[in-house]
């Protein structure tokens, strides 16, 4: 999805993560997940990644987020949730 940069961090918090989870220059989404989804995650501009901790009682086994920020204050956000 494409969202304003200012909306990414509150959205990440709503997922159970925080902006402190974002690591600059890291894409946590592995190549076979990108192939299956057809995503082309841009590496130009600022790329940040996070693996969000999952509560023991949650239905997911993992959540991974890649955020590609670009000029113009719009970010591309990629989310992989494994159930």
KABELPE-V986597 format. One record per helix or strand. SS is the DSSP state (hx for helix, st for strand). FROM is the first residue (numbers start at 0). LEN is the number of residues. If there is no record, write none. Layout:
[[SS,FROM,LEN] [SS,FROM,LEN]]
This chain:
[[st,1,3] [hx,4,10] [hx,18,3] [st,22,2] [hx,30,7] [st,45,7] [st,61,9] [st,73,9]]
